[in-house]
């Protein structure tokens, strides 16, 4: 039976959407570095630069440094990745779900009085220009003149027990592939209005955009893949570790005696030895 053109188009769009984030060796190193990161966080939230540092180390690439440009998280050897981090109680439970990031960019402007289609066209023009600039900067790092643009989405559990990361293609959205509607709603007793942009073939929500009067933010929706389709899941062994404080010279003595072990393992050995030798 012949597959309808629209269905075939959607099939290839889906199959080409997700990308391999890490090689096997990189995945192994990333798991080690994730354990170290969780220990260093000491319970605080995961910041974008935490992930950028880890990612660059795993990829053996230089840190991009600070920049006020949009899309500047990772640019190396023709690959550009824009990271988006989101806290989720259970990252693995998000597989197969569509999740919204609250802000892809804050530099969008359009008229609230225009039609939904006109507003979408205006938004995609600006969004496309931002992506085109990212492509130019990424291509400048390539020895072949090619640019590979990606979203890098990291979901992290509040207790740092689990992280889920995936990458997908970052492309300029086409007006012809989408349709838009104005959405009226209510939030905490106050009327709200925003623009919702849907995939024309699947009717899946792809973007929402807040109004300029509130500081327009383009909010993309990401479909979280499973492990077979590109999700990388990390379950750090150190998420149950809590910080202890010691005088600097005592900490140095301790580490010199246990150079090849995690600090909690060395501490456990000391406690076991003390309990075994203490007088009854």
HELIX and SHEET records of a PDB file:
HELIX    1   1 UNK A    5  UNK A   15  1                                  11    
HELIX    2   2 UNK A   24  UNK A   41  1                                  18    
HELIX    3   3 UNK A   48  UNK A   59  1                                  12    
HELIX    4   4 UNK A   91  UNK A   94  5                                   4    
HELIX    5   5 UNK A  116  UNK A  139  1                                  24    
HELIX    6   6 UNK A  175  UNK A  177  5                                   3    
HELIX    7   7 UNK A  212  UNK A  214  5                                   3    
HELIX    8   8 UNK A  227  UNK A  229  5                                   3    
HELIX    9   9 UNK A  237  UNK A  240  5                                   4    
HELIX   10  10 UNK A  248  UNK A  257  1                                  10    
HELIX   11  11 UNK A  263  UNK A  277  1                                  15    
SHEET    1   A 5 UNK A  18  UNK A  19  0                                        
SHEET    2   A 5 UNK A 163  UNK A 169 -1                                        
SHEET    3   A 5 UNK A 148  UNK A 156 -1                                        
SHEET    4   A 5 UNK A  79  UNK A  87  1                                        
SHEET    5   A 5 UNK A  74  UNK A  76 -1                                        
SHEET    1   B 3 UNK A  18  UNK A  19  0                                        
SHEET    2   B 3 UNK A 163  UNK A 169 -1                                        
SHEET    3   B 3 UNK A 232  UNK A 234 -1                                        
SHEET    1   C 5 UNK A  98  UNK A 100  0                                        
SHEET    2   C 5 UNK A 218  UNK A 223 -1                                        
SHEET    3   C 5 UNK A 205  UNK A 209 -1                                        
SHEET    4   C 5 UNK A 190  UNK A 199 -1                                        
SHEET    5   C 5 UNK A 178  UNK A 187 -1                                        
END                                                                             
